Amino acid sequence: MGVATAPSGPTPESDRAGPDRAHWLRAARETADDLATDAVAREQAGKTPFDEVSRLREAGLLTLLVPAEAGGGGADWSTAYAVVREIAAADGAIGQLLGCHYFLSWSAQFFTGPARAVQLGRQTAAEQLAWGGGFARQEAPLRLARKGSGYVLDGRQSYATGVLVADRLAVRAERADTGEPFAVLVDPAHPRVKIDGDADTFGQRLAAGGSVEFDAVRVSADNVLGSLSADEDVLSPLTAFASPVGRLLSVQLLLGIAEGVLAEVRECSRSGHSLWHPAWPVGSPQDPRMLTLYGELTVLARSAAALSEQAVRAVHGGLARGEDLTYDEYAEIAVLVAMAEAAASRAAQESTTRALDIIGVRSTSSRLGFDRFWRNARTLALYEPVAHRLRDVGDYFLNGAHPPFVLPG
């Protein structure tokens, strides 16, 4: 198996250019610094993150991926990935919230016609809408039935990101007559939509997750965005490409968490003394065990980051291919993303667990809040099991099998 080599190149320039990459990275850093100042208190309070979404909105980050000609930021996915990673280093849950919004609000261009995609982009930019929900397969699927010129949506979707703060919900529902899955857009203000903040997870507590119940909700035809079928007779390589694009967001979340905990632990250990030998100052070459541990965790994080950078370049190249993208190219890029997911998951879980050993018993202090990094990383790993990604990589390496079309939750 080689490294994905889908031809790279710039995405087509629009008639109106948005702010450059440096602008968005600066906005992300400023927002992350703001979030970091009260990250521990906010996480422990566990309140619905309306204020945090307002911070993202004020920084212009919600419209980053909307084309500039539609009133948005006009940035590309490589910039969006960097922004999510920066935010996640300060607050993993808000990074997840922002990443989910990016994927759902952007994916309309894959699952609907060009005119409707432009319309949704303009509305998202003009009203600064926040999107929530998810397209992952549910144990008991939502049901979409024909009624007159539109549809009726019924069922309950369990834990979905961002639903407590969303202005728009994007969900997966199956046609009652054919069983074909579709992406459906719903206004959460609809009187027959009931949202419960029942997620109660021990990590990613500020990702505004919850359950949504749809009770005979009327859905217009133009809000049934398009098919999510994995059948290759329906699914084009470009539409299938929504899977690695979305999954690469998980990589950025995990990397951000790994980098965030290492940065905080470093600052803490620089201000104290060795837990192993009180006469040795932290960071001294005389404290070899601590230095070795820092070295191991840094190598893990940097190695995962390097693999992520390869995946980001490959995804950029795949998007540049557009309708010319082939299934073989899609498969190679999807496998590279799966490799990056596996590496980032390991880096995040190792860093958030072993970083506590560096600080020692002081790390148990709730005032320091180091446990939030471990809880966030562990929660993400449970929702996105790395074993699935490793199986995809192994099946491709051994049998040449294309990874399945699996969208993030």
N, C-alpha and C positions, 0 to 999 in steps of 0.2 A: 504494500500500500504506500503510495507516495503522498506527499503533502499537496493539498488542494492548490491547483494552479489556474483557476478560472481567470481569464484575462481581466486585469484590473484597468481602471480608467475612471475619469471623472463622471459623475452623474450629469445629465444634460443641464445646462445653465438655463434658468428662466429669464424672462424679460426684465424681471425686477429682482435684484439681489438683496438678500437679507444680511443681517450682521454676520461678521466672519467668525471663524472657530474660536479665535482668541477671546472675542466678546462673550461667547457662551461659556467657555471654561472659566473666565473671570466671574461671571454671574453665578456659576455653580460653586466656585470656591467661596465666594462671599455668602451665599446661602448656606453652604455646609458649615462655615464658621459660625454663622448665626444659630443654626440648629445645634451645633456642638456645645454652645454655652449652657444650654439647659436640657441636654439630651437625657441625662440620668433622671432628673426630676420629672420630665414629661413621660418617660418610659414607665417609671414607677407609678405615676398617676393614672396612666392608661386611658386618658380621655380620648374621645373621638377627635381625630386630627384636623378639625376645621381650620384652626390657626395655622397649622403647618402647610395645608393646601394654600392658604392665603399667602404665605411666604413664597411658595413656588410660583403662584400667580403673579405676585408683585414683581418677581424677578424676570417674568416673561417666559419661564421655563415650560409652562404647559403648552405653549404654541410653537415650541422649537421646531418640530418636524413638519408643521403645516407649511405648504409651499408659500414663498414670499408673495407671489401674485395673488394668493388667496388671503393675504393679510397676516400670515404667520412668519415664523423665524427663518424658514427656508434652509434649515440645516440638514445635514445628512445623518445617516445612522452611526457613522463612526464618531461623530460629535455627540449624538444622543447617548451612545454607550459610555463615553468618557464622562458625561454629565451624571449619569446614573451611578457610576462607580464613585465619583466624588461625593455625591450626596449619601451613598450607602456607607462610606467610611465614617461619616458623622452620625448617621442614623439609618440603620439597615432597613427598618420598616418603611420609612419615608422614601428610601431608594426603591423599594419594591412597589410602593404606591405609584411613584412617578414612572417606573418602568412599565407597569401594567397599563397606565394611561397612554404612554407612548405607543405600545403595541396595539391596543384596541382602537385608538383613534386613527392610527396610521393604516391598519390592515384593511380598512374599507376599500382601498384601491385594489386590493386583491380579490375581494369578495363581492364587489358591485361594479356597475358601469362607470365610465369616466365622468359623465355628467353628475351622477349622484355623489361620486367621490369628491368632486370639486365643491359641490354644494355642502357636504358635510364638513369639509375643511374650512370653508368660509364661515360657517356657523360656529365651529369650534373656536376659530380665531376671534370672531366678533364678540362672542359671548364668554370667551375664556372658559370653555367648558372643561370639566374634569370627567374622564371616563373611568368606569369600573366594570367588574364582571369577569368573564373568562370563557374560553372556548373549549376547555378540557372536557373529555367525555365523562358523563355522570352515570352513576350506578342506575338511578331511575331518571331517564332523560326527560327533559321538558318536551311537551307535545304541542305541535303547531297544526291547527286544523283550518281548512278553508271555510270561509264564511262570507258570502257575498263577494264583493270585489277585494276583500282583504283576508285577514286570518284572525284566529283566536289562539292565544298562548296560555297554556296551563301547566302547572307543576311547580316543583320546588327545587331550587339549586342550592346545594349546600355550600360550604365556605367558598367565598369568592372575594378577591381583593378589591378594595376601594368602594364597595357598595354603600358604605355608610356616609360617604361624602360625595358620591358621584352625581353629576348632572345628567349623565347618560349611561345606560346599562347596555353592554353588548354581551349576548349569551348564545349558547349553542342549543338548538331545539330540533327535534326530529319531526318530519311530516307524518301526521297520523295515518295517511293513506299509503305512503311509500316507504317510510322509515328513513328517508334521506335526511342527513343533518344539514342545517342551515345556520348561518350567522344572522342573528336577529337583534335589532336595535329597539330599545324601549326607554321611555321617559319614566324615571323612578317616581315622579310626582303623580303618575296615574293612580286614581283611587283604588284600583284593584291590584296594585302592587304593594306587597307588604315586605318590609325589610327588617330582619332581626339581627341585632348585634350579639349573636349567640356563639361566635367563634371561640372566645375565651381561651386562646392559645397561650402557652407559657412563653412563647417568643414571637417576634414580629407583631407585637401587640398594637402598634400604631399603624398597621397597614389597612385599617378600616375594613377588616374582613367581617363577613356575616353571611347569612342565608337570605334568599329572596324567594318569595312565594308569589306566583302569578295565578290569579283566579279569573279565568275567562277574560284576559286582557286583549282588547282589540288592537291589532297591529296592521297598519296599512301596508300595501304591497311593496312600496318603495323602502320600507324599513325591514323587509326581509332581504338582507344584503346579498346573499349568494350561498352557493353550496359549499359545505365543508367535507364533502365525500372524499374518501381516500381512493376511490376507484379511478384508475388511470385513464379510463374513458371520459371521466369528468374532470379530473385533476390535471392541470397542465404543470410542467416543471416549474414555471414561474409562480403559480399559485402555491405549489408544494413548498416553495422557497420561504413562505411565511413561517414555516416551522423552525428552520435554523435561525432566521432573523429574530424570532421571539425567544428562542431558547438561549441565544447569546446574551440576552438580558440577565438570565440567571447567573451566568458567568460573572458579569460585572457586579452583581449584588454580592456574590461570594467573595470576589477579590476585594471589593470595598470593605467588607467586614473584616477580612484577614488583615488588610493594610491598616484599618482603623484601630483594631485592638493592639497591633504591634506598635503603632505610633503612641497610643495612650500609655501602654506599659513601659515603653522606653522613657517617656517623660517622668513617669512615676519612679522608675528605678534610678534615673539620674539624680533624683532629689533625695534618695535615701541611701541605705547601706546594704551590703550583701546580707541575705538571709542565711547564708551558709557560714560566713565568717565575719563578725561585726567589725573587725579591724581592717577589712578590705573594702575600699570604696567601690560602689557599683561601677561597672565598666572597666575596671582595672584589669590588666593582663594577669594579675595575680588571682583573678577569680575565673579560672578556666571553664568551670562547668556552666556558669551563666553565659559566658561568651560563646561557648559551643552551642548552647541552646538557642541563643539569638541567631547564630550563624545558620543552624538547621532550619529555623522558621523563616529566615530571610530567603534562603535558597528555595524553599518550598513556594513561598509567595512569588518570588521573581520568576521561577520556572513556570508557574501557572500563568503569570502575567504575559510571559513571552509567547506561550501557546495561544493565549487569548488574542494577542496582537496578530498572530498569523490568521486566526479565525476571522477577526474583524476585517483584515485585508481581503480575505477570500470572499466574505459576504459582500463587501463593497464591489468586488469584481463580478460576483454573480448578479447583483442588482444592475450593474452596468450592462450586462448581457441582455437583460430584458427578455423579450419574447424569444430570443435566440438561445436561451439557456436550455441545455439538454438534461435528461434525467440522470445521465452519468455524472455530469458536472454538479447537479444538485446533490447527488449521493455523496460525492467526495467532499463537498463543502459541509454537508450535514454531519458526516463522520468527524471532520475536523472540529466542528462545534461540540460534538459529543465528547471528544477527547479533552477539549478545553473545560467542559463542564465537570468531567471526572477529576481533572487536575485541580480546578478551583475549589471543588467540594472538599477534597482532601486537604488543601492548603487552609481553607477556612476552619474546618473541624480541628485540625492539628493545632493551628495557631490559637484558636479561642480556648482550647483545652490546656495546652502546655504553657501558654502565656501566664496562666494563673500560677504555675509552679515558679515562675520567675519572681513574682511578687510574694508568694508564700501565703501565710495565714492572713496577711493584710488584705488579700484579694477577696476574702469572704465578707468584707465590709460592704453593706448595701450602699453606703455613702459614695463609694468609689464607682459602683455600678459596672464592674468588669464582667459580672455574670450575664449582662444583657447581650454581649457579643456571642458567648457560647450558646445562649438560648435562641438567639436569632439564627445563627448558623445551623444549629441542630434542627430547628423548625423547618428551614428551607430544605435541608437534606431529607427530611421525612416526607415532605410534599413532593420532592423531585428526587427519588431514589437514584443514587449514582450507579447502582447495579444495572439499571435499565440502559444507561448510556454505555457502560462497559460491554454489555451484551451486544449492543448495536455495533460497536467498534469491532468486537471479536468476530461477529457474523460477517461483517464487510471484509475484514482481513482474511478470514479463512474461506468464506464461500462467495464473496463478491455480492452479498445481499444488500439491497438498498435499505437504508434506515426507514422505519415507518413514518408516516405523516402524523406527527403528534404535536398538537398545539399546546402552548403553556396555559395553565389554569387562570 
